Amino acid sequence: MTPAVDPAVDAAVDAAVARAADRLDTARRTGVPCDPVRDLLPAGDLAAAYAVQAVLHARRLAEGRRVTGWKIGLTSAAVQAQLGVGTPDFGPLTDDTAALDGAEIPWGAVLQPRAEAEVALVLQHDLTHERHTVADVIRATAFALPAIEVVGSRIRDWDISAVDTIADNASSGAYVLGTRPVPLRELDLRTVGMVLERRGEPVSTGAGAACLGNPLHAAVWLADTLVRLGHPLQAGDTVLTGALGPMAAVEPGDVFEARIDGLGSVRAAFGRAGRKGETR
């Protein structure tokens, strides 16, 4: 027998979700980081956190934004342990968060930015099976690109739990893709090495194995998860598969370059604080 659901409890959670979404949305619109939202939601309730994410995403679509793909986060075992979860998380990407390789990202466009290097997969076929294999993902992928994800947090001082980062669209900020597409048949994503440099100095190193053992494993997880939720990965989607090494702090005027074996390089540049025309 299915337990009865108390409407009052549902209403209370819905109200909490709305308050959390409003708090994060205000931070996004004003450029002023906010308090964590975990105090507003049921303790450890990841479903409620994804409900907040969905509310915020719907508002972005209502503003005229377009979905360009998905990002996967928490692909490091160490970070999962730190936040007390045993699974990655995800969030949608939209067209306004895509930056051109080497083009300047205005300072303030991403709150409290940090940079990390990733492998991006661009799909040519939908992934709609209930359970996918690595072979399914390989067949569905048109090509891979090097990527820099600029993660950001609307929550003050990155004081986040798993609930906070999920609600805050998996701490998504912006992303930059390289421009030389590489077929997967030319790559072993488990063994690719990565170096992320800031102004020519290495600040992060890693390899494909740091991302759930292989970036393709992360893509399989995302494909299965999104099918269960009723909105599967589609042809044309870009999938940011997760960090290959530690993320690096970003300061005004920084220029980052990520080099990934077999994929080439990609750059992310940041404007200076207080520059005329700065947007948040």
C-alpha atoms as an extended CHARMM CRD file, in Angstrom:
* protein
*
       280  EXT
         1         1  MET       CA              0.0000000000        0.0000000000        0.0000000000  PROA      1               0.0000000000
         2         2  THR       CA              1.2960000000        3.4810000000       -0.8820000000  PROA      2               0.0000000000
         3         3  PRO       CA              1.4550000000        5.7400000000        2.1640000000  PROA      3               0.0000000000
         4         4  ALA       CA             -0.9510000000        8.6510000000        2.1400000000  PROA      4               0.0000000000
         5         5  VAL       CA              0.6370000000       12.0100000000        1.3670000000  PROA      5               0.0000000000
         6         6  ASP       CA             -0.2670000000       14.8590000000        3.6820000000  PROA      6               0.0000000000
         7         7  PRO       CA             -1.2890000000       17.8400000000        1.4770000000  PROA      7               0.0000000000
         8         8  ALA       CA             -0.0850000000       20.2050000000        4.1800000000  PROA      8               0.0000000000
         9         9  VAL       CA              3.4020000000       18.7220000000        3.9610000000  PROA      9               0.0000000000
        10        10  ASP       CA              3.3990000000       19.0430000000        0.1680000000  PROA      10              0.0000000000
        11        11  ALA       CA              2.2630000000       22.6490000000        0.4190000000  PROA      11              0.0000000000
        12        12  ALA       CA              4.9790000000       23.4220000000        2.9520000000  PROA      12              0.0000000000
        13        13  VAL       CA              7.6720000000       21.9590000000        0.6860000000  PROA      13              0.0000000000
        14        14  ASP       CA              6.3050000000       23.8600000000       -2.3150000000  PROA      14              0.0000000000
        15        15  ALA       CA              6.4300000000       27.0880000000       -0.3390000000  PROA      15              0.0000000000
        16        16  ALA       CA              9.9730000000       26.3570000000        0.7810000000  PROA      16              0.0000000000
        17        17  VAL       CA             11.0120000000       25.6440000000       -2.8120000000  PROA      17              0.0000000000
        18        18  ALA       CA              9.5320000000       28.9660000000       -3.9330000000  PROA      18              0.0000000000
        19        19  ARG       CA             11.3550000000       30.8800000000       -1.1820000000  PROA      19              0.0000000000
        20        20  ALA       CA             14.6610000000       29.2100000000       -2.0480000000  PROA      20              0.0000000000
        21        21  ALA       CA             14.1980000000       29.9810000000       -5.7390000000  PROA      21              0.0000000000
        22        22  ASP       CA             13.4190000000       33.6120000000       -4.9590000000  PROA      22              0.0000000000
        23        23  ARG       CA             16.5380000000       33.9150000000       -2.8040000000  PROA      23              0.0000000000
        24        24  LEU       CA             18.8120000000       32.5330000000       -5.5230000000  PROA      24              0.0000000000
        25        25  ASP       CA             17.0970000000       34.5170000000       -8.2710000000  PROA      25              0.0000000000
        26        26  THR       CA             17.5350000000       37.7490000000       -6.3410000000  PROA      26              0.0000000000
        27        27  ALA       CA             21.2490000000       37.0080000000       -6.0010000000  PROA      27              0.0000000000
        28        28  ARG       CA             21.5060000000       36.3930000000       -9.7410000000  PROA      28              0.0000000000
        29        29  ARG       CA             19.6660000000       39.5690000000      -10.6840000000  PROA      29              0.0000000000
        30        30  THR       CA             21.3810000000       41.8820000000       -8.1850000000  PROA      30              0.0000000000
        31        31  GLY       CA             24.8590000000       40.3700000000       -8.3200000000  PROA      31              0.0000000000
        32        32  VAL       CA             24.9150000000       40.1350000000       -4.5160000000  PROA      32              0.0000000000
        33        33  PRO       CA             25.5600000000       36.6030000000       -3.1560000000  PROA      33              0.0000000000
        34        34  CYS       CA             22.9420000000       35.2940000000       -0.7550000000  PROA      34              0.0000000000
        35        35  ASP       CA             22.7430000000       33.0300000000        2.2810000000  PROA      35              0.0000000000
        36        36  PRO       CA             22.5890000000       29.2520000000        1.7040000000  PROA      36              0.0000000000
        37        37  VAL       CA             19.1600000000       27.8520000000        0.8670000000  PROA      37              0.0000000000
        38        38  ARG       CA             19.5550000000       24.6130000000        2.8070000000  PROA      38              0.0000000000
        39        39  ASP       CA             17.9740000000       26.3300000000        5.8150000000  PROA      39              0.0000000000
        40        40  LEU       CA             14.7790000000       26.7940000000        3.7880000000  PROA      40              0.0000000000
        41        41  LEU       CA             14.4550000000       23.2150000000        2.4940000000  PROA      41              0.0000000000
        42        42  PRO       CA             13.9380000000       19.8640000000        4.2280000000  PROA      42              0.0000000000
        43        43  ALA       CA             17.2940000000       18.6460000000        5.5030000000  PROA      43              0.0000000000
        44        44  GLY       CA             19.2240000000       16.7310000000        2.8530000000  PROA      44              0.0000000000
        45        45  ASP       CA             16.2590000000       16.6960000000        0.4590000000  PROA      45              0.0000000000
        46        46  LEU       CA             17.8880000000       16.5090000000       -2.9890000000  PROA      46              0.0000000000
        47        47  ALA       CA             14.4990000000       16.2120000000       -4.6960000000  PROA      47              0.0000000000
        48        48  ALA       CA             13.4870000000       19.5550000000       -3.2140000000  PROA      48              0.0000000000
        49        49  ALA       CA             16.8010000000       21.0210000000       -4.3690000000  PROA      49              0.0000000000
        50        50  TYR       CA             16.1430000000       19.8590000000       -7.9420000000  PROA      50              0.0000000000
        51        51  ALA       CA             12.6500000000       21.3520000000       -7.6610000000  PROA      51              0.0000000000
        52        52  VAL       CA             14.2600000000       24.7240000000       -6.9030000000  PROA      52              0.0000000000
        53        53  GLN       CA             16.5500000000       24.2570000000       -9.9040000000  PROA      53              0.0000000000
        54        54  ALA       CA             13.5210000000       23.5060000000      -12.0950000000  PROA      54              0.0000000000
        55        55  VAL       CA             11.7190000000       26.6640000000      -10.9560000000  PROA      55              0.0000000000
        56        56  LEU       CA             14.7490000000       28.8000000000      -11.7420000000  PROA      56              0.0000000000
        57        57  HSD       CA             15.2390000000       27.1010000000      -15.0970000000  PROA      57              0.0000000000
        58        58  ALA       CA             11.6210000000       27.7390000000      -16.0410000000  PROA      58              0.0000000000
        59        59  ARG       CA             12.1010000000       31.4100000000      -15.2580000000  PROA      59              0.0000000000
        60        60  ARG       CA             15.1690000000       31.5410000000      -17.5060000000  PROA      60              0.0000000000
        61        61  LEU       CA             13.2360000000       29.9400000000      -20.3610000000  PROA      61              0.0000000000
        62        62  ALA       CA             10.4370000000       32.4590000000      -19.8310000000  PROA      62              0.0000000000
        63        63  GLU       CA             13.0440000000       35.2060000000      -20.2790000000  PROA      63              0.0000000000
        64        64  GLY       CA             13.7810000000       33.8380000000      -23.7420000000  PROA      64              0.0000000000
        65        65  ARG       CA             16.7540000000       31.6200000000      -23.0210000000  PROA      65              0.0000000000
        66        66  ARG       CA             17.4160000000       28.4040000000      -24.9900000000  PROA      66              0.0000000000
        67        67  VAL       CA             18.7000000000       25.0720000000      -23.6540000000  PROA      67              0.0000000000
        68        68  THR       CA             22.0720000000       24.1940000000      -25.2220000000  PROA      68              0.0000000000
        69        69  GLY       CA             22.9000000000       21.1160000000      -23.1750000000  PROA      69              0.0000000000
        70        70  TRP       CA             23.7050000000       19.8940000000      -19.6830000000  PROA      70              0.0000000000
        71        71  LYS       CA             26.5260000000       19.9880000000      -17.1760000000  PROA      71              0.0000000000
        72        72  ILE       CA             27.5260000000       17.2240000000      -14.7970000000  PROA      72              0.0000000000
        73        73  GLY       CA             28.9730000000       18.1040000000      -11.4130000000  PROA      73              0.0000000000
        74        74  LEU       CA             30.2660000000       16.2840000000       -8.3530000000  PROA      74              0.0000000000
        75        75  THR       CA             32.1320000000       13.7470000000      -10.4810000000  PROA      75              0.0000000000
        76        76  SER       CA             35.0360000000       13.6130000000       -8.0390000000  PROA      76              0.0000000000
        77        77  ALA       CA             34.8420000000       11.0590000000       -5.2350000000  PROA      77              0.0000000000
        78        78  ALA       CA             36.6060000000       13.5080000000       -2.9280000000  PROA      78              0.0000000000
        79        79  VAL       CA             34.0560000000       16.2580000000       -3.5610000000  PROA      79              0.0000000000
        80        80  GLN       CA             31.1630000000       13.8180000000       -3.1400000000  PROA      80              0.0000000000
        81        81  ALA       CA             32.5870000000       12.7920000000        0.2220000000  PROA      81              0.0000000000
        82        82  GLN       CA             33.0320000000       16.4380000000        1.2070000000  PROA      82              0.0000000000
        83        83  LEU       CA             29.3730000000       17.2160000000        0.4690000000  PROA      83              0.0000000000
        84        84  GLY       CA             28.0550000000       13.9410000000        1.8390000000  PROA      84              0.0000000000
        85        85  VAL       CA             26.5940000000       12.4880000000       -1.3680000000  PROA      85              0.0000000000
        86        86  GLY       CA             27.3040000000        9.3580000000       -3.3820000000  PROA      86              0.0000000000
        87        87  THR       CA             26.2300000000       10.5250000000       -6.8150000000  PROA      87              0.0000000000
        88        88  PRO       CA             26.9820000000       13.3170000000       -9.2960000000  PROA      88              0.0000000000
        89        89  ASP       CA             24.5630000000       16.1520000000       -9.9370000000  PROA      89              0.0000000000
        90        90  PHE       CA             23.4590000000       17.9780000000      -13.0680000000  PROA      90              0.0000000000
        91        91  GLY       CA             22.0440000000       21.2300000000      -14.3860000000  PROA      91              0.0000000000
        92        92  PRO       CA             20.9060000000       22.6280000000      -17.7410000000  PROA      92              0.0000000000
        93        93  LEU       CA             23.0620000000       24.9040000000      -19.8930000000  PROA      93              0.0000000000
        94        94  THR       CA             21.5340000000       27.8750000000      -21.6970000000  PROA      94              0.0000000000
        95        95  ASP       CA             22.6680000000       29.9300000000      -24.6650000000  PROA      95              0.0000000000
        96        96  ASP       CA             23.4830000000       33.0480000000      -22.6300000000  PROA      96              0.0000000000
        97        97  THR       CA             26.1150000000       31.1630000000      -20.6120000000  PROA      97              0.0000000000
        98        98  ALA       CA             28.1440000000       30.0820000000      -23.6630000000  PROA      98              0.0000000000
        99        99  ALA       CA             31.2460000000       32.2420000000      -24.2590000000  PROA      99              0.0000000000
       100       100  LEU       CA             33.5130000000       32.2090000000      -27.3020000000  PROA      100             0.0000000000
       101       101  ASP       CA             37.0200000000       30.7710000000      -27.0730000000  PROA      101             0.0000000000
       102       102  GLY       CA             39.2710000000       33.5610000000      -25.7950000000  PROA      102             0.0000000000
       103       103  ALA       CA             36.5130000000       36.1980000000      -25.7460000000  PROA      103             0.0000000000
       104       104  GLU       CA             36.2240000000       38.3180000000      -22.6190000000  PROA      104             0.0000000000
       105       105  ILE       CA             33.6820000000       37.2840000000      -19.9930000000  PROA      105             0.0000000000
       106       106  PRO       CA             32.6180000000       40.5170000000      -18.2410000000  PROA      106             0.0000000000
       107       107  TRP       CA             33.6280000000       40.6050000000      -14.6110000000  PROA      107             0.0000000000
       108       108  GLY       CA             30.4990000000       40.0670000000      -12.5420000000  PROA      108             0.0000000000
       109       109  ALA       CA             28.7310000000       37.9920000000      -15.1910000000  PROA      109             0.0000000000
       110       110  VAL       CA             29.4890000000       34.9560000000      -12.9960000000  PROA      110             0.0000000000
       111       111  LEU       CA             29.3600000000       35.4010000000       -9.2400000000  PROA      111             0.0000000000
       112       112  GLN       CA             32.4170000000       34.1390000000       -7.3300000000  PROA      112             0.0000000000
       113       113  PRO       CA             33.8600000000       32.4450000000      -10.4450000000  PROA      113             0.0000000000
       114       114  ARG       CA             36.1850000000       29.4750000000      -10.5040000000  PROA      114             0.0000000000
       115       115  ALA       CA             37.5310000000       27.6570000000      -13.5720000000  PROA      115             0.0000000000
       116       116  GLU       CA             37.8450000000       23.9650000000      -14.3260000000  PROA      116             0.0000000000
       117       117  ALA       CA             38.8390000000       22.0180000000      -17.4260000000  PROA      117             0.0000000000
       118       118  GLU       CA             36.5060000000       19.3890000000      -18.8620000000  PROA      118             0.0000000000
       119       119  VAL       CA             35.7500000000       17.2250000000      -21.8670000000  PROA      119             0.0000000000
       120       120  ALA       CA             32.6220000000       18.3050000000      -23.7270000000  PROA      120             0.0000000000
       121       121  LEU       CA             30.6100000000       15.8810000000      -25.8580000000  PROA      121             0.0000000000
       122       122  VAL       CA             28.3550000000       17.1650000000      -28.6360000000  PROA      122             0.0000000000
       123       123  LEU       CA             25.5790000000       14.7430000000      -29.5710000000  PROA      123             0.0000000000
       124       124  GLN       CA             24.2950000000       13.8560000000      -33.0220000000  PROA      124             0.0000000000
       125       125  HSD       CA             21.6120000000       11.3890000000      -31.8400000000  PROA      125             0.0000000000
       126       126  ASP       CA             19.1090000000       11.3210000000      -28.9750000000  PROA      126             0.0000000000
       127       127  LEU       CA             19.7690000000        9.0670000000      -25.9730000000  PROA      127             0.0000000000
       128       128  THR       CA             16.3780000000        7.6710000000      -24.9750000000  PROA      128             0.0000000000
       129       129  HSD       CA             16.9930000000        4.1850000000      -23.5760000000  PROA      129             0.0000000000
       130       130  GLU       CA             16.0350000000        3.4010000000      -20.0090000000  PROA      130             0.0000000000
       131       131  ARG       CA             19.5790000000        2.1350000000      -19.4520000000  PROA      131             0.0000000000
       132       132  HSD       CA             22.4820000000        3.2100000000      -21.6650000000  PROA      132             0.0000000000
       133       133  THR       CA             25.8550000000        1.6620000000      -22.3400000000  PROA      133             0.0000000000
       134       134  VAL       CA             29.1590000000        3.3530000000      -23.1240000000  PROA      134             0.0000000000
       135       135  ALA       CA             28.7050000000        2.1150000000      -26.6980000000  PROA      135             0.0000000000
       136       136  ASP       CA             25.3520000000        3.9440000000      -26.8860000000  PROA      136             0.0000000000
       137       137  VAL       CA             27.0230000000        7.1900000000      -25.8390000000  PROA      137             0.0000000000
       138       138  ILE       CA             29.9020000000        6.7340000000      -28.2850000000  PROA      138             0.0000000000
       139       139  ARG       CA             27.4880000000        6.0730000000      -31.1660000000  PROA      139             0.0000000000
       140       140  ALA       CA             25.3990000000        9.1040000000      -30.2340000000  PROA      140             0.0000000000
       141       141  THR       CA             28.3610000000       11.4970000000      -29.9920000000  PROA      141             0.0000000000
       142       142  ALA       CA             29.3330000000       13.5660000000      -33.0350000000  PROA      142             0.0000000000
       143       143  PHE       CA             32.6070000000       14.7900000000      -31.5310000000  PROA      143             0.0000000000
       144       144  ALA       CA             34.4100000000       15.9220000000      -28.4070000000  PROA      144             0.0000000000
       145       145  LEU       CA             35.8010000000       19.3780000000      -27.5920000000  PROA      145             0.0000000000
       146       146  PRO       CA             38.0120000000       20.7780000000      -24.8510000000  PROA      146             0.0000000000
       147       147  ALA       CA             36.0410000000       22.9790000000      -22.4800000000  PROA      147             0.0000000000
       148       148  ILE       CA             36.4910000000       25.3500000000      -19.5830000000  PROA      148             0.0000000000
       149       149  GLU       CA             33.5360000000       25.5410000000      -17.2590000000  PROA      149             0.0000000000
       150       150  VAL       CA             33.3300000000       28.7170000000      -15.2290000000  PROA      150             0.0000000000
       151       151  VAL       CA             31.5290000000       27.5400000000      -12.1470000000  PROA      151             0.0000000000
       152       152  GLY       CA             29.9750000000       30.1520000000       -9.9210000000  PROA      152             0.0000000000
       153       153  SER       CA             27.9050000000       30.3600000000       -6.7930000000  PROA      153             0.0000000000
       154       154  ARG       CA             25.0730000000       32.6960000000       -5.9930000000  PROA      154             0.0000000000
       155       155  ILE       CA             25.6530000000       31.6120000000       -2.3680000000  PROA      155             0.0000000000
       156       156  ARG       CA             27.9580000000       33.7630000000       -0.3000000000  PROA      156             0.0000000000
       157       157  ASP       CA             31.5450000000       32.5100000000        0.1610000000  PROA      157             0.0000000000
       158       158  TRP       CA             30.7490000000       29.1940000000       -1.5520000000  PROA      158             0.0000000000
       159       159  ASP       CA             29.1660000000       28.0410000000        1.7200000000  PROA      159             0.0000000000
       160       160  ILE       CA             27.4320000000       25.1290000000        0.0330000000  PROA      160             0.0000000000
       161       161  SER       CA             26.0570000000       21.6970000000        0.7570000000  PROA      161             0.0000000000
       162       162  ALA       CA             24.8100000000       19.2770000000       -1.9050000000  PROA      162             0.0000000000
       163       163  VAL       CA             21.3220000000       20.7790000000       -1.5120000000  PROA      163             0.0000000000
       164       164  ASP       CA             22.6770000000       24.2780000000       -2.1180000000  PROA      164             0.0000000000
       165       165  THR       CA             24.6930000000       23.4810000000       -5.2280000000  PROA      165             0.0000000000
       166       166  ILE       CA             21.8950000000       21.4450000000       -6.8280000000  PROA      166             0.0000000000
       167       167  ALA       CA             19.3470000000       24.1920000000       -6.1810000000  PROA      167             0.0000000000
       168       168  ASP       CA             21.8160000000       26.7170000000       -7.6220000000  PROA      168             0.0000000000
       169       169  ASN       CA             21.8350000000       24.9120000000      -11.0000000000  PROA      169             0.0000000000
       170       170  ALA       CA             24.7860000000       22.7350000000       -9.9960000000  PROA      170             0.0000000000
       171       171  SER       CA             26.8100000000       25.9420000000       -9.4480000000  PROA      171             0.0000000000
       172       172  SER       CA             26.7520000000       26.6300000000      -13.1840000000  PROA      172             0.0000000000
       173       173  GLY       CA             28.0270000000       29.9730000000      -14.4330000000  PROA      173             0.0000000000
       174       174  ALA       CA             29.4220000000       29.9680000000      -17.9680000000  PROA      174             0.0000000000
       175       175  TYR       CA             31.2680000000       27.6730000000      -20.3250000000  PROA      175             0.0000000000
       176       176  VAL       CA             33.7550000000       27.9740000000      -23.1670000000  PROA      176             0.0000000000
       177       177  LEU       CA             34.2350000000       25.3660000000      -25.8870000000  PROA      177             0.0000000000
       178       178  GLY       CA             37.2540000000       24.7740000000      -28.0780000000  PROA      178             0.0000000000
       179       179  THR       CA             36.7630000000       24.9130000000      -31.8310000000  PROA      179             0.0000000000
       180       180  ARG       CA             38.4980000000       21.7810000000      -33.1690000000  PROA      180             0.0000000000
       181       181  PRO       CA             36.0490000000       18.8470000000      -33.0670000000  PROA      181             0.0000000000
       182       182  VAL       CA             37.6630000000       15.4470000000      -32.4920000000  PROA      182             0.0000000000
       183       183  PRO       CA             35.8890000000       12.1010000000      -33.1280000000  PROA      183             0.0000000000
       184       184  LEU       CA             35.8260000000        9.7690000000      -30.1390000000  PROA      184             0.0000000000
       185       185  ARG       CA             37.5200000000        7.0170000000      -32.1500000000  PROA      185             0.0000000000
       186       186  GLU       CA             40.7070000000        9.0930000000      -31.9380000000  PROA      186             0.0000000000
       187       187  LEU       CA             40.6080000000        9.4040000000      -28.1330000000  PROA      187             0.0000000000
       188       188  ASP       CA             40.9300000000        7.3480000000      -24.9820000000  PROA      188             0.0000000000
       189       189  LEU       CA             39.1070000000        9.6670000000      -22.6200000000  PROA      189             0.0000000000
       190       190  ARG       CA             40.1220000000        7.6940000000      -19.5370000000  PROA      190             0.0000000000
       191       191  THR       CA             43.8280000000        8.4300000000      -20.0460000000  PROA      191             0.0000000000
       192       192  VAL       CA             43.7910000000       11.9490000000      -21.4940000000  PROA      192             0.0000000000
       193       193  GLY       CA             45.9210000000       14.3640000000      -19.4860000000  PROA      193             0.0000000000
       194       194  MET       CA             44.9020000000       17.9310000000      -18.6770000000  PROA      194             0.0000000000
       195       195  VAL       CA             46.7740000000       21.0780000000      -17.7030000000  PROA      195             0.0000000000
       196       196  LEU       CA             44.9490000000       24.2880000000      -16.8010000000  PROA      196             0.0000000000
       197       197  GLU       CA             47.0940000000       27.4250000000      -16.7750000000  PROA      197             0.0000000000
       198       198  ARG       CA             46.3300000000       30.8910000000      -15.4320000000  PROA      198             0.0000000000
       199       199  ARG       CA             48.3950000000       33.5920000000      -17.1110000000  PROA      199             0.0000000000
       200       200  GLY       CA             50.8130000000       30.9110000000      -18.2560000000  PROA      200             0.0000000000
       201       201  GLU       CA             51.2510000000       29.2530000000      -14.8470000000  PROA      201             0.0000000000
       202       202  PRO       CA             49.8190000000       25.7700000000      -14.1630000000  PROA      202             0.0000000000
       203       203  VAL       CA             47.0680000000       25.8770000000      -11.5400000000  PROA      203             0.0000000000
       204       204  SER       CA             45.3590000000       22.5050000000      -12.0680000000  PROA      204             0.0000000000
       205       205  THR       CA             46.3240000000       19.1650000000      -13.5530000000  PROA      205             0.0000000000
       206       206  GLY       CA             44.4020000000       15.9450000000      -13.9650000000  PROA      206             0.0000000000
       207       207  ALA       CA             43.2440000000       13.1970000000      -16.2680000000  PROA      207             0.0000000000
       208       208  GLY       CA             40.0880000000       11.6560000000      -17.6660000000  PROA      208             0.0000000000
       209       209  ALA       CA             40.0490000000        9.0090000000      -14.9440000000  PROA      209             0.0000000000
       210       210  ALA       CA             39.3500000000       11.7430000000      -12.3660000000  PROA      210             0.0000000000
       211       211  CYS       CA             35.8470000000       12.1190000000      -13.8360000000  PROA      211             0.0000000000
       212       212  LEU       CA             33.9370000000        9.0800000000      -12.5240000000  PROA      212             0.0000000000
       213       213  GLY       CA             36.7430000000        6.9100000000      -13.8810000000  PROA      213             0.0000000000
       214       214  ASN       CA             36.0480000000        8.0820000000      -17.4460000000  PROA      214             0.0000000000
       215       215  PRO       CA             34.0710000000       11.0500000000      -18.8390000000  PROA      215             0.0000000000
       216       216  LEU       CA             31.9890000000        8.5540000000      -20.8170000000  PROA      216             0.0000000000
       217       217  HSD       CA             30.8190000000        7.0080000000      -17.5470000000  PROA      217             0.0000000000
       218       218  ALA       CA             29.5720000000       10.4260000000      -16.4510000000  PROA      218             0.0000000000
       219       219  ALA       CA             27.7080000000       10.8180000000      -19.7390000000  PROA      219             0.0000000000
       220       220  VAL       CA             26.0450000000        7.4090000000      -19.2820000000  PROA      220             0.0000000000
       221       221  TRP       CA             24.9270000000        8.4370000000      -15.7860000000  PROA      221             0.0000000000
       222       222  LEU       CA             23.4380000000       11.6690000000      -17.0990000000  PROA      222             0.0000000000
       223       223  ALA       CA             21.6830000000        9.9640000000      -20.0150000000  PROA      223             0.0000000000
       224       224  ASP       CA             20.0280000000        7.4200000000      -17.7020000000  PROA      224             0.0000000000
       225       225  THR       CA             19.0700000000       10.0660000000      -15.1550000000  PROA      225             0.0000000000
       226       226  LEU       CA             17.4580000000       12.4210000000      -17.6540000000  PROA      226             0.0000000000
       227       227  VAL       CA             15.4190000000        9.6050000000      -19.2410000000  PROA      227             0.0000000000
       228       228  ARG       CA             14.0210000000        8.7550000000      -15.8060000000  PROA      228             0.0000000000
       229       229  LEU       CA             13.0650000000       12.4090000000      -15.3770000000  PROA      229             0.0000000000
       230       230  GLY       CA             11.3180000000       12.5660000000      -18.7430000000  PROA      230             0.0000000000
       231       231  HSD       CA             13.6250000000       14.8810000000      -20.7040000000  PROA      231             0.0000000000
       232       232  PRO       CA             16.3310000000       12.7680000000      -22.3740000000  PROA      232             0.0000000000
       233       233  LEU       CA             19.4880000000       14.0470000000      -24.0000000000  PROA      233             0.0000000000
       234       234  GLN       CA             18.8500000000       15.1690000000      -27.5580000000  PROA      234             0.0000000000
       235       235  ALA       CA             20.8160000000       15.5680000000      -30.7700000000  PROA      235             0.0000000000
       236       236  GLY       CA             22.6780000000       18.8630000000      -30.6610000000  PROA      236             0.0000000000
       237       237  ASP       CA             23.0870000000       18.8850000000      -26.8800000000  PROA      237             0.0000000000
       238       238  THR       CA             26.4640000000       19.7720000000      -25.4280000000  PROA      238             0.0000000000
       239       239  VAL       CA             27.3790000000       17.7070000000      -22.3700000000  PROA      239             0.0000000000
       240       240  LEU       CA             30.0200000000       19.0380000000      -19.9900000000  PROA      240             0.0000000000
       241       241  THR       CA             31.1260000000       15.7450000000      -18.4770000000  PROA      241             0.0000000000
       242       242  GLY       CA             32.8230000000       17.0080000000      -15.3070000000  PROA      242             0.0000000000
       243       243  ALA       CA             36.1150000000       18.3720000000      -14.0510000000  PROA      243             0.0000000000
       244       244  LEU       CA             39.3740000000       16.5930000000      -14.8520000000  PROA      244             0.0000000000
       245       245  GLY       CA             41.1960000000       18.2870000000      -11.9760000000  PROA      245             0.0000000000
       246       246  PRO       CA             40.6970000000       20.7740000000       -9.1260000000  PROA      246             0.0000000000
       247       247  MET       CA             38.9620000000       24.0370000000       -9.9220000000  PROA      247             0.0000000000
       248       248  ALA       CA             40.9780000000       27.2550000000       -9.7550000000  PROA      248             0.0000000000
       249       249  ALA       CA             40.0180000000       30.6310000000       -8.3220000000  PROA      249             0.0000000000
       250       250  VAL       CA             39.4910000000       33.4420000000      -10.8270000000  PROA      250             0.0000000000
       251       251  GLU       CA             40.5480000000       37.0670000000      -10.3980000000  PROA      251             0.0000000000
       252       252  PRO       CA             39.6760000000       40.0960000000      -12.5570000000  PROA      252             0.0000000000
       253       253  GLY       CA             41.7510000000       40.1860000000      -15.7280000000  PROA      253             0.0000000000
       254       254  ASP       CA             42.7340000000       36.5110000000      -15.5770000000  PROA      254             0.0000000000
       255       255  VAL       CA             43.2400000000       34.4570000000      -18.7120000000  PROA      255             0.0000000000
       256       256  PHE       CA             43.0080000000       30.6670000000      -18.4500000000  PROA      256             0.0000000000
       257       257  GLU       CA             44.0790000000       28.1050000000      -21.0100000000  PROA      257             0.0000000000
       258       258  ALA       CA             43.2350000000       24.4150000000      -20.7550000000  PROA      258             0.0000000000
       259       259  ARG       CA             45.1300000000       21.8400000000      -22.7850000000  PROA      259             0.0000000000
       260       260  ILE       CA             43.7720000000       18.2960000000      -23.0010000000  PROA      260             0.0000000000
       261       261  ASP       CA             45.7010000000       15.5220000000      -24.7350000000  PROA      261             0.0000000000
       262       262  GLY       CA             44.2560000000       14.7980000000      -28.1500000000  PROA      262             0.0000000000
       263       263  LEU       CA             41.6970000000       17.5850000000      -27.9170000000  PROA      263             0.0000000000
       264       264  GLY       CA             43.8470000000       20.6870000000      -28.1040000000  PROA      264             0.0000000000
       265       265  SER       CA             43.2710000000       23.8430000000      -26.0980000000  PROA      265             0.0000000000
       266       266  VAL       CA             40.6270000000       26.3590000000      -25.1120000000  PROA      266             0.0000000000
       267       267  ARG       CA             40.8890000000       29.7610000000      -23.4050000000  PROA      267             0.0000000000
       268       268  ALA       CA             38.6880000000       31.7140000000      -21.0040000000  PROA      268             0.0000000000
       269       269  ALA       CA             39.4100000000       35.4210000000      -20.4460000000  PROA      269             0.0000000000
       270       270  PHE       CA             37.8730000000       37.6590000000      -17.8000000000  PROA      270             0.0000000000
       271       271  GLY       CA             37.2710000000       41.3900000000      -17.7180000000  PROA      271             0.0000000000
       272       272  ARG       CA             38.5540000000       43.6730000000      -15.0110000000  PROA      272             0.0000000000
       273       273  ALA       CA             36.4500000000       44.7590000000      -12.0460000000  PROA      273             0.0000000000
       274       274  GLY       CA             34.7010000000       48.0860000000      -12.4160000000  PROA      274             0.0000000000
       275       275  ARG       CA             35.2130000000       48.2330000000      -16.1600000000  PROA      275             0.0000000000
       276       276  LYS       CA             32.7480000000       50.4300000000      -18.0460000000  PROA      276             0.0000000000
       277       277  GLY       CA             29.8100000000       48.4290000000      -19.3310000000  PROA      277             0.0000000000
       278       278  GLU       CA             30.2800000000       45.6650000000      -16.7600000000  PROA      278             0.0000000000
       279       279  THR       CA             27.2330000000       43.4450000000      -16.4200000000  PROA      279             0.0000000000
       280       280  ARG       CA             26.1990000000       41.0920000000      -13.6790000000  PROA      280             0.0000000000
